[in-house]
Amino acid sequence: MAKSNADIQRNKRAKEKALLDRIGAEKRSLIVSKALAEALQVLGERHDFSTDRAKQLNNHLKNNIG
């Protein structure tokens, strides 16, 4: 049995929503990672730890998030 236009549109919207949900989850994950990198950098600076790795991670996240 052929799918109706309504079924095709419903499936298309469901796929688009799933994709947007996945993109949103990935963006939230990057934002959390960026916040964590910044917090680690601040803690490292406060306690005179080497912050080279934290700075690298922070720069990487800034370049990928914007």
C-alpha positions in Angstrom: 0.0 0.0 0.0 1.4 3.4 -1.0 2.0 6.0 1.7 -0.2 9.0 1.8 1.2 12.5 1.4 0.3 13.1 5.1 2.3 10.0 6.1 5.3 11.1 4.1 5.2 14.6 5.6 4.8 13.2 9.2 7.8 10.9 8.6 9.8 13.8 7.2 9.0 16.0 10.3 9.9 13.2 12.6 13.3 12.8 11.0 13.9 16.5 11.1 12.9 16.7 14.8 15.3 13.8 15.6 18.1 15.5 13.8 17.5 18.8 15.5 17.3 17.0 18.9 20.6 15.4 18.2 22.2 18.7 17.2 20.8 20.3 20.3 22.2 17.6 22.5 25.7 17.9 20.9 25.6 21.7 21.3 24.7 21.4 24.9 27.5 18.9 25.4 30.0 21.3 23.8 28.8 24.1 26.0 29.2 22.0 29.2 32.6 21.0 28.0 33.6 24.6 27.4 32.4 25.6 30.8 34.3 22.8 32.4 37.5 23.7 30.5 37.1 27.4 31.7 36.5 26.3 35.3 39.6 24.0 35.2 41.7 26.9 33.8 40.5 29.2 36.5 41.3 26.7 39.2 44.7 26.0 37.6 45.5 29.7 37.6 44.4 30.1 41.2 46.6 27.2 42.4 49.5 27.8 40.1 49.0 24.6 38.1 50.2 24.3 34.6 47.4 25.5 32.5 48.7 24.7 29.0 46.4 21.8 28.5 43.4 23.7 29.8 44.2 26.6 27.5 44.5 24.2 24.5 41.1 22.6 25.3 39.5 26.0 25.9 40.8 27.4 22.6 39.7 24.2 20.8 36.2 24.6 22.3 36.0 28.3 21.5 36.9 27.6 17.9 34.2 24.9 17.6 31.4 26.7 19.4 32.0 30.2 18.3 
